[in-house]
Amino acid sequence: MTPSAETPRPRKERIAAHAAATGTTRIVIVGATSGLGLATARCCIRRGWRVGIAGRRSELLEALRAEAPEQVETATLDVTQPDAPQRLAELADRLGGMDIYLHVAGIGSQNPALDPSIEIDTLRTNGEGFVRLTTAAFDYFRHHGGGRIAVISSIAGTQGLGAAPAYSATKRFQNTYIDALAQLARMERLPIRFTDIRPGFVATPLLRDSHYPMLMQPDAVARRIVRAIERGRRRVVIDRRYALLVALWRLIPAWLWERLPIR
């Protein structure tokens, strides 16, 4: 008898099987078109990981995919839109599964004039959009055997910054929200772990119109981000200078903080 030909498996099943057999890490990065997201995606690619990248600008996503087409999948999504969770799920599916979800998407501006449009846009992206995608990732891991949710928050969440009220408030919100999700995962005995990454000031487009001391370069920060994820860190401030600064900020009483002209 002539043996029958084996029916080829769908591409996503082949990818998932290969990742499982080789131990390849699969990470999805939302907010990967520029700045820290882009630098971190490239760092993961260099490590041989399979990388799903998502953001609003499809041309930038495709440009990054062209650098490593066998490792990278893309999805155009806007975290403020209701269809973003579905697009995330489809991206994870094309990637062959998701082991790590990294949320980098965010905006921020100095706004001492309190332009309402700036404050509300910041709330929508850093608050509403953050919740929409991190809960979608939590739900994915809840139904797929667990994983890690990592977020890029900021040292700005340590204290309220008068020059950037919505930005500092939404970063504090992100810190607390991740703490709450971590507790929920423990309550439900889910194998979901969390990494809250709090960088200092990084030379990215987010700070292009501002002047900050101790600016760090995206590539160096990206390497620290990936290292923190690999080591399973729960919280990390990048770098040591900013860790010291944050420790000092926390010692300042509220009455004195309100009198400091921090910009």
Backbone as CSV, one residue per row, in Angstrom:
resi,resn,N_x,N_y,N_z,CA_x,CA_y,CA_z,C_x,C_y,C_z
1,MET,0.840,-1.199,0.000,0.000,0.000,0.000,0.876,1.251,0.000
2,THR,0.442,2.270,-0.710,1.165,3.534,-0.726,0.688,4.383,0.422
3,PRO,1.586,4.774,1.287,1.143,5.566,2.430,0.553,6.883,1.961
4,SER,-0.531,7.313,2.640,-1.185,8.573,2.272,-0.341,9.740,2.762
5,ALA,-0.378,10.820,1.999,0.381,12.016,2.377,-0.237,12.655,3.612
6,GLU,0.627,13.132,4.509,0.135,13.785,5.723,-0.425,15.156,5.380
7,THR,-1.590,15.445,5.901,-2.205,16.745,5.646,-1.402,17.838,6.336
8,PRO,-0.928,18.834,5.587,-0.133,19.904,6.194,-0.942,20.647,7.252
9,ARG,-0.289,20.973,8.357,-0.967,21.737,9.398,-1.028,23.209,9.008
10,PRO,-2.050,23.931,9.492,-2.104,25.368,9.238,-0.855,26.058,9.758
11,ARG,-0.531,27.191,9.143,0.712,27.898,9.475,0.781,28.239,10.956
12,LYS,-0.310,28.724,11.549,-0.254,29.128,12.959,0.039,27.927,13.865
13,GLU,-0.445,26.747,13.483,-0.158,25.554,14.286,1.306,25.155,14.153
14,ARG,1.867,25.297,12.948,3.276,24.986,12.746,4.157,25.925,13.556
15,ILE,3.779,27.207,13.556,4.551,28.202,14.304,4.505,27.898,15.793
16,ALA,3.304,27.601,16.304,3.141,27.311,17.728,3.929,26.062,18.116
17,ALA,3.873,25.031,17.275,4.593,23.796,17.565,6.104,24.035,17.556
18,HIS,6.567,24.835,16.603,7.999,25.121,16.532,8.459,25.900,17.762
19,ALA,7.645,26.890,18.182,8.003,27.684,19.354,8.070,26.817,20.596
20,ALA,7.108,25.893,20.723,7.092,25.004,21.885,8.294,24.063,21.872
21,ALA,8.639,23.572,20.689,9.745,22.620,20.586,11.100,23.275,20.818
22,THR,11.241,24.513,20.393,12.533,25.190,20.488,12.651,26.078,21.717
23,GLY,11.550,26.285,22.418,11.580,27.176,23.571,11.648,28.636,23.190
24,THR,11.254,28.975,21.965,11.299,30.353,21.502,10.270,31.200,22.243
25,THR,10.711,32.333,22.764,9.807,33.247,23.457,8.991,34.026,22.436
26,ARG,7.703,34.187,22.739,6.798,34.934,21.860,6.287,36.143,22.637
27,ILE,6.626,37.327,22.146,6.248,38.557,22.827,5.433,39.436,21.892
28,VAL,4.393,40.060,22.426,3.618,41.043,21.677,3.864,42.404,22.311
29,ILE,4.260,43.360,21.491,4.567,44.714,21.963,3.573,45.684,21.335
30,VAL,2.774,46.321,22.159,1.839,47.334,21.678,2.458,48.706,21.910
31,GLY,2.608,49.451,20.823,3.306,50.726,20.873,4.724,50.571,20.383
32,ALA,4.887,49.852,19.253,6.222,49.472,18.785,6.701,50.269,17.581
33,THR,6.031,51.356,17.244,6.407,52.065,16.025,7.518,53.094,16.227
34,SER,7.811,53.449,17.475,8.856,54.443,17.717,9.333,54.331,19.155
35,GLY,10.366,55.101,19.473,10.822,55.208,20.849,11.187,53.894,21.501
36,LEU,10.790,53.730,22.768,11.146,52.538,23.531,10.541,51.273,22.946
37,GLY,9.325,51.375,22.411,8.698,50.190,21.829,9.487,49.644,20.660
38,LEU,9.917,50.532,19.785,10.713,50.131,18.619,12.060,49.558,19.055
39,ALA,12.730,50.248,19.986,14.038,49.774,20.451,13.920,48.417,21.141
40,THR,12.869,48.224,21.914,12.687,46.951,22.611,12.362,45.830,21.625
41,ALA,11.545,46.134,20.611,11.234,45.130,19.595,12.514,44.653,18.913
42,ARG,13.384,45.575,18.559,14.641,45.198,17.900,15.526,44.372,18.836
43,CYS,15.518,44.711,20.117,16.295,43.945,21.086,15.784,42.510,21.179
44,CYS,14.464,42.345,21.170,13.873,41.003,21.223,14.176,40.213,19.957
45,ILE,14.159,40.893,18.820,14.490,40.235,17.550,15.920,39.712,17.588
46,ARG,16.833,40.537,18.099,18.239,40.111,18.186,18.409,38.896,19.094
47,ARG,17.504,38.730,20.060,17.560,37.569,20.945,16.959,36.322,20.304
48,GLY,16.401,36.465,19.103,15.824,35.318,18.418,14.385,35.046,18.791
49,TRP,13.730,35.966,19.502,12.336,35.777,19.885,11.427,35.987,18.679
50,ARG,10.232,35.408,18.763,9.182,35.782,17.817,8.470,36.999,18.389
51,VAL,8.292,38.017,17.532,7.831,39.314,18.019,6.593,39.762,17.250
52,GLY,5.527,40.008,17.974,4.336,40.616,17.395,4.361,42.098,17.728
53,ILE,4.287,42.949,16.723,4.359,44.389,16.951,3.053,45.042,16.526
54,ALA,2.609,46.008,17.321,1.330,46.660,17.046,1.452,48.156,17.308
55,GLY,0.702,48.911,16.535,0.681,50.359,16.689,-0.237,50.955,15.644
56,ARG,-0.311,52.272,15.626,-1.245,52.937,14.720,-0.705,53.122,13.303
57,ARG,0.629,53.167,13.141,1.209,53.506,11.841,1.706,52.251,11.127
58,SER,0.894,51.784,10.202,1.177,50.510,9.543,2.475,50.543,8.747
59,GLU,2.814,51.682,8.162,4.030,51.744,7.347,5.278,51.543,8.211
60,LEU,5.256,52.041,9.438,6.398,51.856,10.336,6.466,50.419,10.835
61,LEU,5.317,49.814,11.066,5.292,48.409,11.472,5.876,47.521,10.374
62,GLU,5.483,47.794,9.137,5.972,46.968,8.025,7.460,47.186,7.782
63,ALA,7.932,48.397,8.031,9.365,48.658,7.888,10.165,47.830,8.896
64,LEU,9.646,47.710,10.114,10.330,46.890,11.121,10.218,45.413,10.774
65,ARG,9.075,45.003,10.300,8.894,43.593,9.920,9.876,43.201,8.807
66,ALA,10.155,44.127,7.908,11.066,43.840,6.801,12.483,43.535,7.290
67,GLU,12.810,43.968,8.514,14.139,43.700,9.059,14.301,42.233,9.466
68,ALA,13.175,41.563,9.788,13.240,40.151,10.213,11.898,39.490,9.920
69,PRO,11.567,39.322,8.642,10.229,38.849,8.272,9.865,37.478,8.814
70,GLU,10.853,36.620,9.114,10.556,35.293,9.634,10.226,35.309,11.125
71,GLN,10.563,36.406,11.798,10.347,36.492,13.242,9.186,37.395,13.633
72,VAL,8.763,38.266,12.733,7.879,39.360,13.120,6.506,39.243,12.461
73,GLU,5.468,39.500,13.266,4.103,39.664,12.776,3.631,41.055,13.192
74,THR,2.709,41.630,12.420,2.275,42.998,12.701,0.757,43.095,12.806
75,ALA,0.305,44.155,13.498,-1.120,44.472,13.562,-1.263,45.977,13.751
76,THR,-2.096,46.584,12.926,-2.393,48.004,13.083,-3.551,48.142,14.061
77,LEU,-3.325,48.825,15.153,-4.397,49.025,16.122,-4.201,50.333,16.865
78,ASP,-5.303,50.846,17.379,-5.328,52.062,18.180,-5.907,51.677,19.540
79,VAL,-5.147,51.865,20.613,-5.585,51.402,21.929,-6.855,52.088,22.402
80,THR,-7.198,53.229,21.809,-8.408,53.940,22.230,-9.665,53.446,21.513
81,GLN,-9.510,52.497,20.594,-10.653,52.020,19.823,-11.154,50.669,20.340
82,PRO,-12.479,50.438,20.280,-13.054,49.207,20.828,-12.573,47.921,20.173
83,ASP,-12.092,47.987,18.919,-11.666,46.764,18.234,-10.229,46.363,18.567
84,ALA,-9.541,47.139,19.406,-8.140,46.834,19.715,-7.947,45.456,20.342
85,PRO,-8.789,44.999,21.287,-8.593,43.656,21.848,-8.699,42.545,20.811
86,GLN,-9.622,42.691,19.867,-9.761,41.684,18.823,-8.518,41.655,17.938
87,ARG,-7.994,42.816,17.611,-6.777,42.884,16.801,-5.586,42.288,17.550
88,LEU,-5.547,42.487,18.870,-4.498,41.883,19.681,-4.589,40.365,19.641
89,ALA,-5.792,39.840,19.792,-5.988,38.387,19.766,-5.582,37.808,18.420
90,GLU,-5.920,38.497,17.340,-5.553,38.022,16.005,-4.034,38.032,15.815
91,LEU,-3.370,39.041,16.366,-1.916,39.114,16.265,-1.270,37.962,17.029
92,ALA,-1.745,37.699,18.244,-1.214,36.583,19.031,-1.429,35.262,18.302
93,ASP,-2.558,35.148,17.635,-2.872,33.927,16.884,-1.887,33.736,15.733
94,ARG,-1.623,34.812,14.987,-0.672,34.720,13.867,0.748,34.442,14.357
95,LEU,1.041,34.895,15.562,2.373,34.683,16.129,2.565,33.246,16.597
96,GLY,1.464,32.509,16.697,1.535,31.148,17.194,1.381,31.059,18.697
97,GLY,0.894,32.151,19.317,0.719,32.200,20.757,1.454,33.395,21.336
98,MET,1.184,33.684,22.601,1.800,34.838,23.267,2.250,34.412,24.655
99,ASP,3.536,34.588,24.939,4.091,34.303,26.265,4.190,35.569,27.106
100,ILE,4.471,36.697,26.434,4.658,37.982,27.115,3.855,39.045,26.382
101,TYR,3.137,39.845,27.147,2.498,41.033,26.593,3.222,42.245,27.162
102,LEU,3.734,43.115,26.290,4.427,44.327,26.723,3.669,45.547,26.235
103,HIS,3.202,46.356,27.180,2.437,47.558,26.845,3.348,48.776,26.926
104,VAL,3.608,49.376,25.773,4.459,50.557,25.699,3.661,51.780,25.262
105,ALA,2.531,51.580,24.606,1.750,52.677,24.041,1.406,53.715,25.108
106,GLY,1.687,54.970,24.798,1.364,56.033,25.737,1.725,57.382,25.157
107,ILE,1.119,58.421,25.704,1.436,59.784,25.297,1.629,60.622,26.555
108,GLY,2.278,61.761,26.386,2.480,62.650,27.514,2.964,64.005,27.054
109,SER,2.531,65.041,27.747,2.937,66.405,27.408,3.000,67.244,28.677
110,GLN,3.920,68.184,28.674,3.847,69.212,29.696,2.657,70.107,29.345
111,ASN,1.826,70.397,30.327,0.598,71.144,30.035,0.222,72.040,31.209
112,PRO,1.131,72.959,31.604,0.800,73.841,32.726,-0.390,74.752,32.445
113,ALA,-0.691,74.995,31.146,-1.861,75.804,30.796,-3.166,75.026,30.963
114,LEU,-3.051,73.707,31.190,-4.208,72.827,31.374,-5.165,72.862,30.194
115,ASP,-4.594,72.772,28.995,-5.419,72.631,27.798,-6.238,71.348,27.948
116,PRO,-7.574,71.450,27.991,-8.386,70.260,28.249,-8.195,69.153,27.220
117,SER,-7.972,69.515,25.962,-7.818,68.487,24.935,-6.576,67.637,25.191
118,ILE,-5.503,68.263,25.665,-4.273,67.518,25.967,-4.496,66.590,27.152
119,GLU,-5.115,67.105,28.196,-5.358,66.290,29.395,-6.272,65.100,29.082
120,ILE,-7.327,65.351,28.325,-8.295,64.284,28.024,-7.698,63.246,27.079
121,ASP,-6.927,63.696,26.079,-6.269,62.736,25.185,-5.305,61.838,25.960
122,THR,-4.604,62.430,26.917,-3.683,61.649,27.746,-4.444,60.626,28.577
123,LEU,-5.568,61.045,29.143,-6.392,60.117,29.914,-6.909,58.980,29.046
124,ARG,-7.319,59.299,27.841,-7.868,58.259,26.959,-6.811,57.234,26.585
125,THR,-5.625,57.698,26.245,-4.571,56.770,25.818,-3.957,56.031,27.001
126,ASN,-3.534,56.766,28.021,-2.815,56.160,29.142,-3.729,55.524,30.180
127,GLY,-5.008,55.885,30.144,-5.966,55.298,31.066,-6.875,54.297,30.380
128,GLU,-7.772,54.806,29.560,-8.726,53.941,28.854,-8.017,52.919,27.975
129,GLY,-7.077,53.378,27.151,-6.383,52.460,26.243,-5.557,51.438,26.992
130,PHE,-4.925,51.867,28.078,-4.133,50.960,28.904,-5.011,49.850,29.478
131,VAL,-6.154,50.226,30.023,-7.065,49.232,30.594,-7.591,48.292,29.519
132,ARG,-7.954,48.847,28.380,-8.517,48.021,27.306,-7.551,46.914,26.894
133,LEU,-6.275,47.226,26.761,-5.313,46.231,26.260,-4.744,45.343,27.356
134,THR,-4.501,45.877,28.544,-3.965,45.008,29.599,-5.013,44.004,30.072
135,THR,-6.276,44.409,30.097,-7.316,43.441,30.466,-7.498,42.396,29.366
136,ALA,-7.325,42.818,28.114,-7.396,41.851,27.016,-6.258,40.837,27.134
137,ALA,-5.059,41.307,27.489,-3.930,40.396,27.679,-4.176,39.469,28.865
138,PHE,-4.715,40.020,29.953,-5.036,39.206,31.131,-6.022,38.102,30.754
139,ASP,-7.046,38.458,30.000,-8.050,37.475,29.593,-7.436,36.411,28.683
140,TYR,-6.524,36.839,27.802,-5.842,35.866,26.924,-5.079,34.852,27.765
141,PHE,-4.288,35.340,28.706,-3.485,34.437,29.536,-4.357,33.589,30.452
142,ARG,-5.475,34.137,30.873,-6.410,33.368,31.702,-6.890,32.117,30.978
143,HIS,-7.016,32.216,29.657,-7.545,31.101,28.878,-6.474,30.336,28.098
144,HIS,-5.197,30.740,28.243,-4.134,30.069,27.481,-2.976,29.637,28.373
145,GLY,-3.252,29.320,29.622,-2.225,28.731,30.470,-1.244,29.678,31.117
146,GLY,-1.548,30.971,31.117,-0.698,31.926,31.809,0.295,32.644,30.919
147,GLY,1.062,33.546,31.520,2.023,34.341,30.785,2.468,35.512,31.633
148,ARG,3.121,36.477,31.008,3.611,37.658,31.725,3.081,38.929,31.064
149,ILE,2.569,39.832,31.883,2.160,41.156,31.428,3.191,42.153,31.942
150,ALA,3.858,42.833,31.022,4.839,43.854,31.376,4.360,45.197,30.838
151,VAL,4.556,46.240,31.622,4.110,47.569,31.195,5.238,48.575,31.401
152,ILE,5.301,49.537,30.507,6.227,50.651,30.666,5.438,51.791,31.283
153,SER,5.596,51.991,32.581,4.933,53.120,33.223,5.951,54.270,33.289
154,SER,6.269,54.793,34.455,7.220,55.903,34.516,7.485,56.269,35.966
155,ILE,8.650,56.879,36.199,8.897,57.437,37.525,7.966,58.620,37.790
156,ALA,7.335,59.145,36.727,6.423,60.280,36.885,5.220,59.934,37.753
157,GLY,4.952,58.631,37.924,3.842,58.229,38.773,4.148,58.309,40.256
158,THR,5.392,58.658,40.612,5.788,58.712,42.018,5.086,59.851,42.754
159,GLN,5.054,61.005,42.130,4.421,62.186,42.711,3.690,62.941,41.601
160,GLY,2.710,63.753,41.962,2.015,64.568,40.973,2.909,65.687,40.470
161,LEU,3.128,65.741,39.161,3.981,66.759,38.559,3.119,67.902,38.033
162,GLY,3.316,69.084,38.584,2.489,70.229,38.196,2.584,70.591,36.737
163,ALA,3.720,70.324,36.103,3.886,70.651,34.681,3.181,69.657,33.776
164,ALA,2.858,68.464,34.286,2.241,67.410,33.469,1.227,66.637,34.313
165,PRO,0.112,67.251,34.680,-0.834,66.617,35.602,-1.410,65.296,35.107
166,ALA,-1.932,65.277,33.889,-2.568,64.053,33.385,-1.541,62.946,33.193
167,TYR,-0.363,63.308,32.744,0.665,62.288,32.520,1.069,61.620,33.834
168,SER,1.409,62.419,34.832,1.843,61.822,36.097,0.705,61.064,36.769
169,ALA,-0.528,61.573,36.657,-1.665,60.885,37.271,-1.955,59.551,36.597
170,THR,-1.865,59.511,35.270,-2.148,58.250,34.572,-1.049,57.229,34.805
171,LYS,0.175,57.684,35.014,1.246,56.733,35.319,1.070,56.144,36.715
172,ARG,0.625,56.947,37.672,0.302,56.406,38.994,-0.854,55.407,38.864
173,PHE,-1.840,55.741,38.057,-2.963,54.838,37.811,-2.470,53.495,37.277
174,GLN,-1.539,53.532,36.312,-1.012,52.289,35.740,-0.314,51.440,36.795
175,ASN,0.479,52.077,37.663,1.140,51.335,38.741,0.123,50.608,39.610
176,THR,-0.919,51.319,40.011,-1.933,50.745,40.899,-2.746,49.681,40.189
177,TYR,-3.042,49.907,38.930,-3.853,48.944,38.188,-3.119,47.609,38.047
178,ILE,-1.824,47.666,37.771,-1.046,46.433,37.667,-0.980,45.725,39.017
179,ASP,-0.852,46.495,40.104,-0.887,45.881,41.437,-2.202,45.135,41.655
180,ALA,-3.296,45.754,41.213,-4.607,45.132,41.385,-4.744,43.864,40.542
181,LEU,-4.252,43.905,39.301,-4.310,42.715,38.444,-3.452,41.585,39.016
182,ALA,-2.312,41.952,39.596,-1.453,40.936,40.201,-2.170,40.253,41.362
183,GLN,-2.881,41.047,42.170,-3.639,40.459,43.273,-4.770,39.582,42.738
184,LEU,-5.448,40.047,41.694,-6.538,39.261,41.101,-6.029,37.923,40.584
185,ALA,-4.873,37.934,39.930,-4.299,36.682,39.421,-4.017,35.711,40.573
186,ARG,-3.510,36.224,41.675,-3.247,35.370,42.833,-4.552,34.835,43.420
187,MET,-5.563,35.689,43.494,-6.857,35.274,44.037,-7.454,34.134,43.219
188,GLU,-7.278,34.217,41.894,-7.843,33.198,41.010,-6.861,32.065,40.730
189,ARG,-5.685,32.131,41.371,-4.652,31.104,41.204,-4.280,30.906,39.738
190,LEU,-4.093,32.038,39.076,-3.722,32.024,37.667,-2.208,32.213,37.545
191,PRO,-1.553,31.481,36.656,-0.105,31.634,36.460,0.217,32.834,35.572
192,ILE,-0.247,34.002,36.000,0.023,35.241,35.283,0.926,36.085,36.169
193,ARG,2.051,36.528,35.616,3.004,37.325,36.362,3.122,38.712,35.734
194,PHE,3.669,39.641,36.506,3.659,41.041,36.089,5.027,41.687,36.280
195,THR,5.335,42.621,35.380,6.551,43.425,35.487,6.186,44.876,35.212
196,ASP,6.361,45.719,36.221,6.088,47.150,36.105,7.429,47.853,35.950
197,ILE,7.682,48.384,34.755,8.966,48.989,34.419,8.811,50.504,34.422
198,ARG,9.607,51.168,35.249,9.456,52.603,35.448,10.741,53.330,35.035
199,PRO,10.834,53.720,33.769,12.044,54.410,33.326,12.052,55.865,33.793
200,GLY,13.263,56.411,33.856,13.394,57.851,33.992,13.217,58.497,32.626
201,PHE,13.836,59.632,32.425,13.656,60.363,31.174,14.484,59.734,30.059
202,VAL,13.822,59.429,28.938,14.461,58.757,27.812,14.375,59.659,26.586
203,ALA,15.432,59.682,25.799,15.484,60.528,24.600,14.640,59.908,23.490
204,THR,13.332,60.073,23.579,12.386,59.559,22.594,11.543,60.714,22.063
205,PRO,10.738,60.478,21.005,9.863,61.544,20.504,8.919,62.108,21.557
206,LEU,8.626,61.353,22.609,7.743,61.826,23.669,8.295,63.073,24.345
207,LEU,9.633,63.199,24.375,10.274,64.330,25.050,10.951,65.279,24.073
208,ARG,10.524,65.228,22.814,11.249,65.984,21.783,11.184,67.502,22.003
209,ASP,10.159,68.013,22.664,10.027,69.456,22.858,10.384,69.890,24.271
210,SER,11.057,69.013,25.017,11.358,69.307,26.409,12.852,69.164,26.672
211,HIS,13.269,69.707,27.815,14.673,69.631,28.198,14.757,69.013,29.591
212,TYR,15.236,67.787,29.635,15.331,67.069,30.900,16.782,66.684,31.163
213,PRO,17.176,66.644,32.446,18.521,66.168,32.771,18.592,64.648,32.717
214,MET,19.784,64.117,32.645,20.041,62.676,32.739,19.258,61.863,31.704
215,LEU,19.122,62.399,30.487,18.399,61.673,29.448,19.127,60.375,29.100
216,MET,18.381,59.289,29.026,18.941,57.984,28.667,18.626,57.680,27.206
217,GLN,19.443,56.831,26.592,19.247,56.462,25.201,18.322,55.241,25.098
218,PRO,17.409,55.232,24.121,16.425,54.146,24.008,17.027,52.750,23.943
219,ASP,18.122,52.563,23.194,18.692,51.219,23.056,19.177,50.674,24.395
220,ALA,19.814,51.516,25.194,20.300,51.081,26.500,19.133,50.747,27.424
221,VAL,18.088,51.563,27.383,16.915,51.308,28.223,16.201,50.039,27.758
222,ALA,16.124,49.824,26.448,15.472,48.622,25.912,16.161,47.361,26.415
223,ARG,17.494,47.369,26.452,18.205,46.190,26.957,17.857,45.919,28.413
224,ARG,17.704,46.970,29.204,17.327,46.802,30.606,15.893,46.309,30.737
225,ILE,15.028,46.755,29.841,13.636,46.298,29.853,13.578,44.792,29.608
226,VAL,14.269,44.341,28.580,14.252,42.918,28.248,14.883,42.106,29.376
227,ARG,15.942,42.624,29.964,16.594,41.917,31.075,15.640,41.788,32.268
228,ALA,14.897,42.849,32.561,13.952,42.803,33.677,12.858,41.767,33.436
229,ILE,12.396,41.680,32.186,11.376,40.692,31.839,11.941,39.283,31.950
230,GLU,13.127,39.080,31.410,13.750,37.760,31.457,13.967,37.293,32.890
231,ARG,14.306,38.205,33.774,14.588,37.849,35.164,13.331,37.790,36.025
232,GLY,12.186,38.111,35.424,10.933,38.029,36.165,10.786,39.086,37.233
233,ARG,11.393,40.261,37.032,11.299,41.330,38.033,9.856,41.792,38.160
234,ARG,9.446,42.074,39.373,8.079,42.565,39.596,7.996,44.068,39.345
235,ARG,8.961,44.813,39.872,9.043,46.252,39.632,10.504,46.619,39.434
236,VAL,10.742,47.554,38.540,12.113,48.003,38.332,12.107,49.455,37.871
237,VAL,12.989,50.259,38.469,13.207,51.636,38.032,14.496,51.653,37.216
238,ILE,14.442,52.276,36.054,15.611,52.359,35.169,16.044,53.826,35.104
239,ASP,17.285,54.157,35.492,18.349,53.305,35.966,18.641,53.603,37.428
240,ARG,19.866,53.336,37.911,20.172,53.536,39.330,20.045,54.985,39.760
241,ARG,20.412,55.896,38.872,20.293,57.326,39.213,18.853,57.689,39.494
242,TYR,17.958,57.175,38.648,16.542,57.471,38.835,15.955,56.712,40.018
243,ALA,16.487,55.535,40.318,16.040,54.804,41.499,16.334,55.629,42.752
244,LEU,17.510,56.263,42.790,17.861,57.123,43.909,16.958,58.351,43.942
245,LEU,16.704,58.935,42.771,15.842,60.111,42.697,14.439,59.793,43.210
246,VAL,13.899,58.650,42.787,12.562,58.254,43.227,12.527,58.050,44.744
247,ALA,13.571,57.439,45.277,13.637,57.224,46.728,13.620,58.567,47.462
248,LEU,14.315,59.566,46.913,14.322,60.887,47.535,12.961,61.561,47.402
249,TRP,12.342,61.444,46.232,11.014,62.031,46.038,10.022,61.510,47.068
250,ARG,10.108,60.211,47.355,9.147,59.603,48.277,9.316,60.103,49.705
251,LEU,10.484,60.647,50.016,10.733,61.155,51.364,10.225,62.583,51.554
252,ILE,9.895,63.243,50.460,9.480,64.650,50.544,8.026,64.733,50.994
253,PRO,7.736,65.427,52.081,6.345,65.558,52.541,5.507,66.372,51.562
254,ALA,4.201,66.144,51.591,3.297,66.780,50.627,3.388,68.295,50.663
255,TRP,3.485,68.894,51.856,3.503,70.354,51.950,4.728,70.950,51.263
256,LEU,5.855,70.200,51.329,7.068,70.676,50.675,7.033,70.407,49.179
257,TRP,6.523,69.232,48.797,6.452,68.896,47.366,5.663,69.960,46.596
258,GLU,4.576,70.428,47.180,3.733,71.419,46.504,4.476,72.718,46.256
259,ARG,5.538,72.953,46.977,6.285,74.222,46.849,7.506,74.100,45.932
260,LEU,7.750,72.880,45.400,8.909,72.660,44.544,8.560,72.966,43.084
261,PRO,9.332,73.813,42.406,9.052,74.146,40.997,9.642,73.101,40.046
262,ILE,9.139,71.875,40.096,9.672,70.808,39.247,9.032,70.866,37.866
263,ARG,9.875,70.872,36.849,9.378,70.921,35.471,10.009,69.809,34.656
